[in-house]
Amino acid sequence: MAGRAEIVIDGGASTACFEGKRPASPAMAREDYGYLCCCVGGTPYGAIPDKPEVLIIGPGGGREILIGLAHDAHVTAIELNGVIYDVMTQGVLGDWTGNLYRGEGVTTYHDEARSWLRRTDRRFDLIQATLVDTWAATASGAFALAENALYTVEAFNDYFDRLTDQGVVHFTRWYLEPPRESVRTVVLMWEVLRRRGVPDPEKHFVVFRDPEGGRPCTSILWSKTPFTPERVARLCDTFDKQLKACSDALPEVLYAPGRPAKEDVGRFLTSADKDQFIRDYPYDIRPTTEDRPFFFNTVRLTDVLTLNREIMENEQASVVLVTILAIVAAIVAVAFGLPFVVRYATIRREDGRGTPSRLLYFCALGVGFMLVEIPALQRFGLYLGHPTYALTTILASFLLGTGIGSALAGRYFSARPVVGARVGLGLVIVGVAAIIVAVPPVLTATLHAPIGVRILITTLLLGPLGVCMGFPFPMGVRALEPSRARLVPWAWGLNGATSVLASVLGVAVGMHLGFSVAALTGAAAYAVAYLAAGKLAAPVVA
């Protein structure tokens, strides 16, 4: 019997890979691994044409690839994890699996699935993502604070566009109690159909619960055309004939057109007022979007504060966020706030009237900078296609831009620092509005470009904003130096403290209200700084 191994990711997630005693091919998959068709990854093949075109998102060790080959599919697989891609193509697992990633009928790319999908015009009979989630991030301490571009309204809209007329999207999530991840996935799919004006969107779903080795998971089939009674019967017949041969526990149909609806998924799809259902659900199952892409965070902030919801391991994001925010706020209060309060009378006597406004200026800059930078990191992440490219390119654009801005401000506004500060602040506010309104169409229109071109476009779009963000702080310090040099250390300290606090606050606002709100809050902070700038160079009056 062929062997099996596990690729363990950060000690908190794993993916199975299988020994290939001969080169990977449809014949090898059928003869050596036909039993894998009994897994949840095999169920959608009863609802799609023969010899289908299949796209697998996150193939990992390749189980779904083998299932596809066993069904004579032409498989395209998109793997984001570079380590997995390397060990499956170049490392020891490449040979051990029969070179599965490059097998007969298999094409595998190391890429981000959303970015790849937007750059292709191909159509697929099946788009499949089986338990692609963030448990590894949980183990590493990141929890679900990271955005997930695979589970948004815009993502499912992309999947829908890439389907053939009889095509099906198949997503699998762990079955929890209550099944909030499963329901939220269905909500996302339903929201796409509603926005497209598709009549009777409920007829496009078949949802079932599968034991999956004793740990239940929910499989959701979402079809481009409605599921007819004949198609549902053929799918259920696949359960009976194919899966029953390998397991005594058959999948339980939770929802299918023309069949009794069960549990929360069925109740949502048969609800007369779905918006009310979403509001009343004990967990946050609102459809996630590019602006608020935290799919795995189903715990409302109010529930964290009142502790009236059971919080699973992979839902700790809000708890961690509130804890970090409280710790950072306490550190800022003790390290900066308390000394400032103790020394305020002396500071006020040396500085004269307007001290609060002058220090408010630097605090507002600290808040504004972080609340502009964090949404930009999210907005350009999908565009660049890989988190490493996004982080390095965006940080480099901002840091290089602010450095250039500081140099230009000192050269052209050294004698008029308040004017220079206000010029920069005004341009930053305009730039934030442009990022929210005008930049997304540019990114969509150029997403097909090579990665080098996209990095250049990102730099050209964010670099000028960084230049403008480099004006206010040095000009503020320059305005203080002639007669208020003793206030400069407090300006530096409070600016740094509020920056750290705002870095956590920006994620909190983005998670619960959206990154556009976070960016607008950053613009509002810059507007406060604009108003306070007039006090920077005011005469010293006791």
C-alpha positions in Angstrom: 0.0 0.0 0.0 1.3 3.5 -0.9 2.5 5.6 2.0 1.2 8.9 3.4 3.0 11.8 5.1 2.0 15.1 6.7 3.4 18.5 6.0 3.0 20.4 9.3 2.7 24.2 9.1 3.8 26.2 12.2 2.7 23.3 14.5 -1.0 24.3 14.1 -2.0 23.1 10.6 -1.1 20.1 8.4 -1.7 18.8 4.9 -1.5 15.2 3.8 0.7 14.1 0.9 0.8 10.6 -0.7 3.5 8.4 -2.0 3.7 8.0 -5.8 5.4 4.8 -6.8 5.2 5.9 -10.4 4.8 9.3 -12.1 1.6 11.1 -11.3 -1.1 10.5 -13.9 -4.9 9.9 -14.0 -4.2 6.1 -14.1 -2.0 6.2 -11.1 -4.5 8.3 -9.2 -7.4 5.9 -10.0 -5.5 2.7 -9.3 -3.6 3.8 -6.2 -5.7 6.5 -4.7 -9.3 6.0 -5.9 -10.4 5.7 -2.3 -9.7 9.4 -1.8 -12.8 10.1 -3.9 -14.7 9.2 -0.8 -13.3 12.3 0.9 -15.2 15.7 0.9 -13.0 16.7 -2.1 -14.7 14.1 -4.3 -18.3 15.1 -3.7 -18.7 18.0 -6.2 -17.8 15.7 -9.1 -21.4 14.4 -9.1 -22.6 17.9 -10.1 -20.2 18.9 -12.9 -19.4 17.6 -16.4 -17.1 14.7 -17.2 -13.4 15.4 -17.7 -13.7 18.8 -16.1 -11.4 21.8 -15.9 -10.7 22.1 -12.2 -9.0 24.9 -10.2 -7.7 24.0 -6.8 -6.9 26.8 -4.4 -4.3 25.8 -1.8 -3.5 22.2 -2.9 -1.0 21.7 -0.1 0.1 18.0 -0.1 -2.0 17.3 -3.2 -5.0 15.3 -2.0 -7.5 17.3 -4.2 -5.1 17.0 -7.1 -5.2 13.2 -6.9 -9.0 13.3 -6.6 -9.2 15.5 -9.7 -6.9 13.2 -11.7 -9.0 10.2 -10.6 -11.9 11.9 -12.3 -9.9 12.6 -15.5 -9.9 16.3 -14.8 -7.4 18.8 -16.1 -6.2 20.3 -12.8 -4.8 23.8 -12.3 -3.5 24.4 -8.7 -2.5 27.7 -7.1 -0.3 27.3 -4.0 0.6 30.5 -2.1 2.9 28.9 0.5 6.4 29.0 -1.1 7.8 26.3 1.2 5.1 23.8 0.3 5.5 24.6 -3.4 9.3 24.2 -3.2 9.2 20.8 -1.3 6.5 19.5 -3.7 8.4 20.5 -6.8 12.1 20.5 -6.0 12.5 18.8 -2.6 12.3 15.2 -1.5 8.5 15.2 -1.6 8.6 16.0 -5.3 10.1 12.6 -6.1 8.3 10.8 -3.3 4.8 11.9 -4.6 5.6 11.0 -8.2 6.2 14.7 -9.0 2.5 15.3 -8.4 2.6 19.1 -8.8 3.9 18.5 -12.4 2.0 15.3 -13.2 0.2 14.5 -16.3 -2.8 16.8 -16.6 -1.6 19.1 -13.7 -0.4 22.7 -13.9 0.7 24.3 -10.6 1.5 27.9 -10.0 3.2 29.5 -7.0 0.9 32.6 -6.7 -1.9 34.2 -4.8 -5.2 32.7 -6.1 -7.2 36.0 -6.2 -4.5 37.8 -8.1 -4.0 34.9 -10.5 -7.7 34.6 -11.2 -8.0 38.3 -12.1 -5.2 37.9 -14.5 -6.6 34.9 -16.4 -9.6 34.6 -18.8 -9.9 30.8 -18.4 -13.2 29.2 -17.2 -13.5 26.2 -14.9 -16.1 23.6 -14.2 -15.0 23.4 -10.6 -13.2 25.9 -8.3 -12.3 24.1 -5.1 -10.9 25.2 -1.7 -10.9 22.6 1.0 -10.2 23.8 4.5 -8.0 26.7 3.4 -7.8 28.6 6.7 -5.5 30.3 9.3 -5.0 27.7 12.0 -1.3 28.0 11.4 -1.5 31.7 12.1 -3.2 30.8 15.3 -0.3 28.6 16.4 2.2 31.3 15.6 0.4 33.9 17.7 -1.0 35.9 14.8 -4.6 34.4 15.3 -7.0 35.8 12.7 -5.6 39.3 12.8 -4.4 38.8 9.2 -6.8 39.6 6.4 -7.9 36.7 4.2 -8.5 37.7 0.6 -10.1 34.4 -0.3 -13.2 34.9 1.7 -14.7 38.2 0.6 -17.7 39.3 -1.5 -15.3 40.5 -4.2 -13.4 37.1 -4.1 -16.6 35.1 -4.6 -17.6 37.5 -7.4 -14.2 36.6 -9.0 -14.9 32.9 -8.6 -18.4 33.2 -10.1 -16.9 35.0 -13.1 -14.4 32.2 -13.8 -17.1 29.4 -13.9 -18.4 27.7 -17.0 -22.2 27.7 -17.4 -22.4 24.4 -15.5 -19.6 25.3 -13.1 -19.6 24.9 -9.4 -17.6 26.5 -6.5 -16.9 24.1 -3.7 -15.7 25.4 -0.4 -15.3 23.3 2.8 -15.2 24.7 6.3 -15.0 22.9 9.7 -18.4 22.4 11.3 -18.5 24.3 14.5 -21.3 24.8 17.0 -22.9 27.1 16.0 -21.6 26.7 12.5 -20.7 30.4 12.0 -17.9 29.8 9.4 -20.2 27.7 7.3 -23.1 30.1 7.5 -20.8 33.1 6.8 -19.5 31.3 3.6 -23.1 30.8 2.4 -23.9 34.5 3.3 -20.9 35.6 1.1 -22.1 33.5 -1.8 -25.7 34.6 -1.4 -24.6 38.3 -1.2 -22.8 38.0 -4.6 -26.0 36.6 -6.2 -28.1 39.3 -4.6 -25.8 42.1 -5.9 -25.9 40.6 -9.4 -29.7 40.5 -9.3 -29.9 36.7 -9.8 -33.5 35.5 -9.2 -34.1 32.8 -6.6 -30.4 32.7 -5.4 -31.3 29.9 -2.9 -31.6 27.5 -5.8 -27.9 27.8 -6.5 -26.9 26.0 -3.3 -26.4 22.5 -2.1 -24.9 22.2 1.4 -24.0 19.0 3.3 -22.2 18.0 6.4 -19.5 15.4 6.1 -17.9 13.4 8.9 -14.4 13.8 7.3 -12.6 11.2 9.5 -14.7 11.8 12.6 -14.4 15.6 12.6 -17.4 17.1 10.8 -17.0 19.7 8.2 -19.5 21.5 6.0 -19.2 21.4 2.2 -20.9 24.1 0.2 -21.6 23.7 -3.5 -22.5 27.0 -5.2 -23.5 26.6 -8.9 -23.6 29.2 -11.6 -26.9 27.9 -12.7 -29.7 26.7 -10.4 -29.6 23.1 -9.1 -32.4 21.3 -10.8 -34.1 18.3 -9.1 -32.3 16.0 -11.5 -28.9 17.5 -10.7 -29.6 17.3 -7.0 -30.6 13.6 -7.4 -27.5 12.8 -9.4 -25.3 14.5 -6.7 -27.0 12.5 -3.9 -26.7 9.4 -5.9 -22.9 10.0 -6.0 -23.0 10.0 -2.2 -24.8 6.7 -2.1 -22.7 4.9 -4.7 -19.2 6.4 -4.3 -19.0 7.4 -0.7 -20.9 4.5 0.8 -18.3 2.1 -0.5 -15.7 3.7 1.7 -17.6 4.9 4.8 -20.7 4.0 6.8 -21.3 7.7 7.6 -22.7 9.4 4.5 -22.9 13.2 4.2 -26.0 14.7 5.6 -27.7 17.1 3.3 -28.4 20.4 5.2 -29.9 22.2 2.2 -30.8 21.4 -1.4 -33.5 22.8 -3.5 -36.7 20.8 -3.1 -35.4 19.0 0.1 -36.1 19.8 3.8 -33.7 22.4 5.1 -31.8 21.7 8.3 -29.8 23.6 10.9 -28.5 27.2 10.6 -27.4 27.0 7.0 -30.8 25.7 5.9 -32.6 28.3 8.1 -30.7 31.1 6.5 -31.3 30.0 3.0 -35.1 29.6 3.6 -35.4 32.7 5.8 -37.8 35.4 4.5 -35.7 38.2 5.9 -32.0 37.3 5.5 -30.7 40.6 6.7 -32.6 40.2 9.9 -31.3 36.7 10.3 -27.7 38.0 10.0 -28.4 40.7 12.6 -29.9 38.3 15.0 -27.3 35.5 14.7 -25.3 35.1 17.9 -22.0 35.5 16.0 -20.9 38.1 13.4 -21.7 36.5 10.0 -21.9 39.7 8.0 -20.4 39.3 4.5 -16.7 40.2 4.6 -15.4 42.5 1.9 -12.1 43.8 0.6 -12.6 46.7 3.0 -13.2 44.4 6.0 -11.6 41.1 5.0 -11.4 39.3 8.4 -13.5 36.2 7.6 -12.3 34.2 10.6 -13.2 36.8 13.2 -16.9 36.0 13.9 -16.8 37.5 17.4 -18.3 41.0 17.9 -16.2 43.5 19.9 -19.1 43.9 22.3 -19.0 40.1 23.0 -15.3 40.3 23.9 -16.0 43.1 26.4 -19.0 41.2 27.9 -17.6 37.7 27.5 -21.0 36.3 26.6 -19.9 34.2 23.6 -17.9 31.0 23.4 -14.7 31.9 21.6 -12.9 29.2 19.7 -9.1 29.0 19.2 -9.2 30.4 15.7 -11.5 33.3 16.8 -9.1 34.8 19.4 -8.3 37.9 17.2 -10.7 40.2 18.9 -9.6 39.0 22.4 -5.9 39.5 21.4 -6.6 42.9 19.9 -8.5 44.2 22.9 -5.8 42.9 25.2 -3.0 44.5 23.2 -4.9 47.7 22.9 -5.3 47.8 26.7 -1.7 47.0 27.3 -0.4 49.5 24.9 -2.7 52.2 26.2 -1.5 51.4 29.8 2.1 51.6 28.7 1.5 54.9 26.9 -0.3 56.3 29.9 2.4 55.4 32.4 5.4 56.1 30.2 4.2 59.3 28.6 0.9 60.5 30.0 1.8 60.4 33.7 5.2 62.2 33.3 3.4 64.8 31.1 0.8 65.4 33.8 3.4 65.7 36.5 5.5 68.1 34.4 2.6 70.0 32.8 2.7 73.1 35.1 6.4 73.6 34.3 5.9 72.9 30.6 3.0 75.3 30.5 5.1 78.1 32.3 8.0 77.7 29.8 5.9 77.3 26.7 3.1 79.8 27.3 -0.4 79.6 26.0 -1.4 77.1 23.4 0.7 74.2 24.7 -2.2 71.6 24.4 -2.8 72.6 20.8 0.9 72.3 19.9 1.2 68.9 21.5 -2.1 67.8 19.9 -0.5 68.6 16.5 2.2 65.9 17.1 -0.2 63.4 18.6 -2.6 63.8 15.6 0.4 63.2 13.2 1.2 60.0 15.0 -2.4 58.7 14.8 -2.9 59.9 11.2 0.3 58.4 9.8 -0.5 54.9 11.1 -4.2 55.0 10.1 -3.2 55.9 6.6 -0.4 53.4 6.3 -2.3 50.3 7.6 -5.2 50.6 5.1 -2.7 51.1 2.3 -1.0 47.8 3.3 -4.4 46.1 3.0 -5.5 47.8 -0.2 -2.4 46.9 -2.2 -1.9 43.4 -0.7 -4.2 41.7 -3.3 -2.8 43.8 -6.1 0.8 42.7 -5.5 -0.4 39.1 -5.1 1.9 38.1 -2.2 2.2 39.4 1.4 6.0 39.7 1.2 5.8 41.8 -2.0 3.1 44.0 -0.4 4.9 44.6 2.9 8.3 45.4 1.4 7.0 47.6 -1.4 4.5 49.6 0.6 6.8 50.2 3.6 9.7 51.1 1.2 7.4 53.5 -0.7 6.3 55.3 2.5 9.7 55.4 4.1 11.5 56.6 1.0 8.7 59.1 0.3 8.7 60.5 3.8 12.4 60.9 3.7 12.2 62.8 0.4 9.4 64.9 1.8 11.4 65.8 4.8 14.3 66.9 2.6 12.0 69.0 0.3 10.2 70.6 3.2 13.5 71.7 4.8 14.7 73.1 1.5 11.7 75.1 0.4 9.9 75.9 3.6 12.6 76.3 6.3 11.7 80.0 6.7 7.9 79.3 6.7 7.5 76.0 8.6 3.8 76.4 9.4 3.0 77.0 5.7 5.1 73.9 4.8 3.3 71.9 7.4 -0.2 72.9 6.2 0.8 72.3 2.5 1.8 68.8 3.4 -1.3 68.2 5.6 -3.7 69.4 2.9 -2.1 67.2 0.3 -2.2 64.2 2.6 -6.0 64.6 3.1 -6.5 64.8 -0.7 -4.2 61.8 -1.2 -6.2 59.7 1.2 -9.4 60.5 -0.6 -7.8 59.5 -3.9 -6.7 56.2 -2.4 -10.2 55.4 -1.3 -12.0 56.6 -4.5 -9.6 56.7 -7.5 -6.9 54.1 -6.9 -9.1 50.9 -6.9 -10.1 51.3 -10.6 -6.4 51.8 -11.5 -5.4 48.6 -9.6 -8.2 46.6 -11.3 -7.2 47.8 -14.8 -3.5 46.9 -14.3 -3.8 43.7 -12.3 -2.9 41.6 -15.3 0.5 43.3 -15.5 3.8 41.5 -14.5 4.8 41.7 -10.9 7.6 44.2 -11.6 5.2 46.6 -13.3 2.7 46.3 -10.4 5.5 47.0 -7.9 6.4 50.1 -10.0 2.7 51.3 -10.1 2.4 50.8 -6.4 5.5 52.9 -5.8 4.3 55.6 -8.1 0.9 55.7 -6.4 2.1 55.6 -2.8 5.4 57.5 -3.2 3.8 60.9 -3.6 1.6 60.4 -0.6 4.6 59.4 1.4 6.4 62.6 0.2 3.4 64.7 1.5 3.4 62.8 4.8 7.1 63.7 5.2 6.3 67.5 5.5 4.3 67.9 8.7 6.6 66.5 11.4 9.9 68.2 10.5 8.1 71.5 9.8 6.4 71.2 13.2 9.7 70.7 15.0 11.2 73.6 13.0 8.4 75.8 14.1 9.0 75.0 17.7 12.8 75.3 17.8 13.3 79.1 17.8 11.5 79.7 21.2 10.1 76.4 22.3 13.1 74.0 22.0 12.2 72.4 25.4 8.9 71.3 24.0 10.6 69.3 21.2 11.4 66.1 23.2 7.8 66.0 24.3 6.7 66.4 20.7 8.9 63.4 19.7 7.8 61.3 22.6 4.0 61.9 22.3 4.2 61.4 18.5 5.9 58.0 19.0 3.5 56.9 21.7 0.4 57.8 19.7 1.9 56.1 16.6 2.2 52.8 18.6 -1.3 53.1 20.0 -2.7 54.0 16.6 -1.1 50.9 14.9 -3.3 48.7 17.1 -6.3 51.0 16.9 -6.0 51.0 13.1 -6.4 47.2 13.0 -9.3 47.3 15.4 -11.1 49.9 13.3 -10.4 48.0 10.2 -11.7 44.7 11.6 -15.0 46.0 12.9 -15.7 49.1 10.7 -13.6 48.6 7.6 -10.3 50.0 6.4 -12.0 52.9 4.5 -13.2 54.1 7.9 -9.7 53.7 9.3 -8.3 55.7 6.4 -10.9 58.4 6.8 -10.1 58.5 10.5 -6.5 59.0 9.6 -7.5 61.9 7.3 -9.5 63.4 10.1 -6.4 63.2 12.4 -4.4 65.1 9.7 -7.3 67.7 9.6 -7.0 68.1 13.4 -3.2 68.7 12.9 -4.0 71.2 10.2 -6.1 73.2 12.6 -3.6 73.0 15.4 -0.7 74.0 13.2 -1.4 77.7 13.6 -0.3 77.5 17.3 3.1 76.1 16.5 4.9 79.4 15.9 2.6 81.6 18.0 4.5 84.2 20.2 5.3 83.0 23.7 2.7 84.5 26.0 2.4 83.4 29.6 
